[in-house]
């Protein structure tokens, strides 16, 4: 089974600014999925954070330095989902 993820990066403001990546994890029927592990990383810098989705299927990574990131979503019984996003 496949997951769907909507990830929306925000833009860092000014020099030294930080951005946010947030999204929602849904199952194939469109139902939100709670307590799903979401990881954001930058393999070049070694940066990595993990969050779990809330009751509405949402996750948020805030205070991210401007960089490209890789998002990985792991939910039992589903294929791992991976997406690339840019925080600018």
N, CA, C and O of each residue as an XYZ file, in Angstrom:
352
protein
N       0.838     -1.171      0.000
C       0.000      0.000      0.000
C       0.887      1.239      0.000
O       2.021      1.208      0.477
N       0.363      2.300     -0.529
C       1.136      3.520     -0.675
C       0.578      4.627      0.207
O      -0.624      4.699      0.460
N       1.473      5.481      0.668
C       1.113      6.674      1.431
C       1.149      7.873      0.512
O       1.788      7.837     -0.539
N       0.474      8.925      0.899
C       0.653     10.196      0.202
C       1.041     11.244      1.227
O       0.569     11.231      2.364
N       1.901     12.142      0.810
C       2.368     13.205      1.686
C       2.290     14.513      0.944
O       2.701     14.618     -0.211
N       1.759     15.503      1.618
C       1.789     16.865      1.101
C       2.797     17.599      1.964
O       2.585     17.757      3.166
N       3.889     18.048      1.367
C       4.919     18.785      2.097
C       5.006     20.178      1.527
O       5.119     20.355      0.315
N       4.954     21.167      2.397
C       5.050     22.543      1.917
C       6.146     23.275      2.672
O       5.988     23.597      3.850
N       7.260     23.537      1.994
C       8.322     24.307      2.628
C       7.979     25.787      2.619
O       7.335     26.284      1.695
N       8.416     26.481      3.654
C       8.277     27.934      3.665
C       9.641     28.533      3.389
O      10.651     27.830      3.389
N       9.664     29.812      3.158
C      10.911     30.469      2.809
C      11.521     31.156      4.014
O      10.822     31.791      4.804
N      12.845     31.022      4.149
C      13.570     31.713      5.205
C      13.590     33.198      4.877
O      13.730     33.580      3.715
N      13.454     34.011      5.870
C      13.399     35.456      5.667
C      14.743     36.093      6.014
O      15.226     35.964      7.139
N      15.341     36.776      5.048
C      16.567     37.528      5.303
C      17.773     36.633      5.513
O      17.686     35.410      5.405
N      18.898     37.262      5.813
C      20.123     36.522      6.062
C      20.016     35.757      7.368
O      19.526     36.288      8.364
N      20.468     34.529      7.366
C      20.450     33.722      8.574
C      19.063     33.284      8.976
O      18.872     32.775     10.080
N      18.083     33.473      8.096
C      16.710     33.104      8.419
C      16.531     31.601      8.451
O      17.375     30.844      7.972
N      15.423     31.189      9.019
C      15.099     29.772      9.095
C      13.718     29.555      8.509
O      12.881     30.457      8.516
N      13.488     28.367      8.005
C      12.208     28.049      7.388
C      11.528     26.891      8.083
O      12.033     26.351      9.068
N      10.377     26.520      7.556
C       9.554     25.450      8.110
C       9.113     24.523      6.984
O       8.793     24.976      5.885
N       9.101     23.233      7.263
C       8.503     22.256      6.361
C       7.386     21.590      7.144
O       7.602     21.068      8.238
N       6.186     21.612      6.571
C       5.050     20.979      7.233
C       4.245     20.201      6.212
O       4.296     20.491      5.016
N       3.513     19.228      6.678
C       2.722     18.434      5.755
C       1.744     17.538      6.471
O       1.624     17.573      7.696
N       1.042     16.732      5.690
C       0.049     15.793      6.196
C       0.285     14.440      5.543
O       0.525     14.358      4.339
N       0.217     13.388      6.334
C       0.370     12.027      5.830
C      -1.020     11.402      5.744
O      -1.782     11.410      6.710
N      -1.335     10.855      4.557
C      -2.647     10.234      4.330
C      -2.483      8.835      3.755
O      -1.497      8.535      3.082
N      -3.463      7.989      4.032
C      -3.470      6.646      3.457
C      -4.089      6.703      2.059
O      -4.553      7.763      1.638
N      -4.105      5.583      1.334
C      -4.617      5.607     -0.047
C      -6.074      6.052     -0.185
O      -6.482      6.487     -1.262
N      -6.863      5.949      0.885
C      -8.265      6.371      0.811
C      -8.442      7.843      1.157
O      -9.551      8.373      1.091
N      -7.336      8.510      1.530
C      -7.403      9.921      1.899
C      -7.544     10.149      3.388
O      -7.610     11.292      3.839
N      -7.592      9.067      4.160
C      -7.679      9.203      5.614
C      -6.340      9.613      6.200
O      -5.293      9.140      5.759
N      -6.370     10.492      7.194
C      -5.125     10.939      7.815
C      -4.559      9.831      8.690
O      -5.297      9.003      9.224
N      -3.243      9.828      8.826
C      -2.559      8.800      9.603
C      -1.811      9.442     10.759
O      -0.969     10.318     10.559
N      -2.125      9.002     11.960
C      -1.462      9.552     13.139
C      -0.339      8.637     13.618
O      -0.317      7.448     13.300
N       0.583      9.197     14.379
C       1.719      8.482     14.971
C       2.613      7.823     13.921
O       3.159      6.745     14.154
N       2.761      8.473     12.771
C       3.649      7.989     11.714
C       4.978      8.729     11.838
O       4.998      9.945     12.032
N       6.076      8.005     11.727
C       7.396      8.622     11.839
C       7.785      9.305     10.529
O       7.741      8.702      9.457
N       8.167     10.583     10.643
C       8.617     11.376      9.500
C      10.021     11.881      9.825
O      10.258     12.426     10.903
N      10.945     11.697      8.893
C      12.330     12.129      9.106
C      12.710     13.122      8.026
O      12.400     12.927      6.851
N      13.391     14.199      8.438
C      13.922     15.161      7.481
C      15.436     15.184      7.658
O      15.937     15.196      8.782
N      16.155     15.189      6.547
C      17.614     15.132      6.650
C      18.270     15.856      5.484
O      17.669     16.079      4.433
N      19.516     16.208      5.713
C      20.381     16.749      4.673
C      21.659     15.923      4.733
O      22.476     16.128      5.631
N      21.853     14.990      3.793
C      22.999     14.094      3.868
C      24.347     14.794      3.748
O      25.349     14.276      4.240
N      24.396     15.948      3.112
C      25.662     16.669      2.962
C      26.121     17.233      4.305
O      27.284     17.087      4.678
N      25.204     17.879      5.030
C      25.564     18.497      6.311
C      25.456     17.529      7.482
O      26.008     17.790      8.551
N      24.747     16.405      7.291
C      24.539     15.463      8.380
C      23.359     15.822      9.269
O      23.108     15.148     10.268
N      22.634     16.877      8.918
C      21.474     17.327      9.689
C      20.360     16.283      9.602
O      20.102     15.733      8.531
N      19.703     16.014     10.732
C      18.587     15.072     10.733
C      17.669     15.361     11.915
O      18.137     15.631     13.021
N      16.361     15.304     11.677
C      15.347     15.425     12.730
C      14.236     14.435     12.437
O      13.992     14.070     11.287
N      13.567     14.007     13.498
C      12.444     13.087     13.368
C      11.248     13.652     14.116
O      11.393     14.259     15.177
N      10.065     13.447     13.552
C       8.814     13.866     14.194
C       7.776     12.777     13.952
O       7.928     11.944     13.058
N       6.724     12.797     14.755
C       5.583     11.904     14.550
C       4.376     12.736     14.175
O       4.211     13.856     14.657
N       3.533     12.190     13.315
C       2.324     12.916     12.934
C       1.360     12.982     14.116
O       1.329     12.086     14.961
N       0.575     14.060     14.160
C      -0.409     14.239     15.231
C      -1.728     13.558     14.860
O      -1.792     12.819     13.878
N      -2.765     13.804     15.636
C      -4.066     13.160     15.416
C      -4.685     13.526     14.072
O      -5.535     12.797     13.562
N      -4.264     14.653     13.493
C      -4.774     15.087     12.186
C      -3.827     14.700     11.054
O      -4.011     15.138      9.919
N      -2.803     13.872     11.358
C      -1.858     13.435     10.340
C      -0.793     14.457      9.992
O      -0.043     14.273      9.033
N      -0.718     15.541     10.770
C       0.219     16.631     10.453
C       1.575     16.433     11.127
O       1.690     15.840     12.200
N       2.593     16.955     10.448
C       3.938     17.043     11.021
C       4.494     18.418     10.689
O       4.103     19.036      9.699
N       5.416     18.894     11.533
C       6.040     20.203     11.324
C       7.506     20.112     11.719
O       7.848     19.595     12.783
N       8.358     20.620     10.850
C       9.771     20.815     11.163
C      10.032     22.309     11.035
O       9.963     22.856      9.935
N      10.325     22.965     12.133
C      10.540     24.410     12.092
C      11.997     24.743     12.392
O      12.782     23.887     12.800
N      12.332     26.007     12.180
C      13.675     26.521     12.438
C      14.734     25.770     11.624
O      15.794     25.421     12.143
N      14.436     25.527     10.347
C      15.365     24.832      9.453
C      16.219     25.837      8.693
O      15.686     26.793      8.129
N      17.535     25.640      8.666
C      18.386     26.502      7.852
C      18.058     26.315      6.369
O      17.653     25.226      5.964
N      18.225     27.350      5.563
C      17.987     27.213      4.118
C      18.919     26.152      3.522
O      20.142     26.271      3.604
N      18.332     25.129      2.931
C      19.070     24.006      2.340
C      18.087     23.092      1.629
O      16.878     23.201      1.834
N      18.593     22.191      0.795
C      17.736     21.115      0.296
C      17.624     20.034      1.380
O      18.573     19.799      2.129
N      16.468     19.386      1.457
C      16.230     18.344      2.456
C      15.570     17.137      1.808
O      14.944     17.231      0.752
N      15.731     16.009      2.473
C      15.122     14.749      2.051
C      14.161     14.318      3.158
O      14.558     14.224      4.320
N      12.902     14.056      2.808
C      11.897     13.615      3.775
C      11.626     12.135      3.550
O      11.431     11.692      2.418
N      11.617     11.370      4.648
C      11.307      9.948      4.604
C      10.149      9.676      5.557
O      10.174     10.100      6.712
N       9.136      8.968      5.066
C       7.962      8.636      5.878
C       7.868      7.120      5.970
O       7.800      6.424      4.957
N       7.864      6.615      7.220
C       7.768      5.177      7.457
C       6.510      4.872      8.256
O       6.338      5.375      9.367
N       5.637      4.054      7.696
C       4.436      3.607      8.400
C       4.311      2.104      8.196
O       4.415      1.608      7.075
N       4.089      1.396      9.276
C       3.980     -0.058      9.204
C       2.869     -0.469      8.238
O       1.755      0.052      8.294
N       3.194     -1.412      7.354
C       2.225     -1.908      6.390
C       2.170     -1.114      5.097
O       1.395     -1.439      4.197
N       2.997     -0.064      5.002
C       3.012      0.785      3.816
C       4.425      0.868      3.265
O       5.402      0.696      3.994
N       4.520      1.131      1.978
C       5.818      1.347      1.350
C       6.398      2.667      1.858
O       5.673      3.652      2.002
N       7.713      2.685      2.131
C       8.379      3.915      2.562
C       8.235      4.969      1.477
O       8.408      4.686      0.291
N       7.918      6.183      1.896
C       7.743      7.294      0.963
C       8.883      8.281      1.155
O       9.229      8.617      2.288
N       9.468      8.748      0.060
C      10.567      9.707      0.121
C      10.282     10.873     -0.806
O       9.790     10.692     -1.919
N      10.601     12.089     -0.329
C      10.411     13.317     -1.107
C      11.577     14.262     -0.835
O      12.163     14.247      0.247
N      11.906     15.082     -1.828
C      12.912     16.126     -1.666
C      12.218     17.479     -1.642
O      11.307     17.734     -2.430
N      12.659     18.351     -0.726
C      12.112     19.704     -0.618
C      13.267     20.681     -0.431
O      14.349     20.297      0.013
N      13.035     21.928     -0.768
C      14.025     22.987     -0.565
C      13.464     24.032      0.378
O      12.333     24.490      0.215
N      14.265     24.407      1.370
C      13.952     25.554      2.222
C      14.863     26.661      1.745
O      16.086     26.524      1.763
N      14.261     27.769      1.314
C      15.058     28.878      0.769
C      14.901     30.112      1.605
O      15.497     31.145      1.299
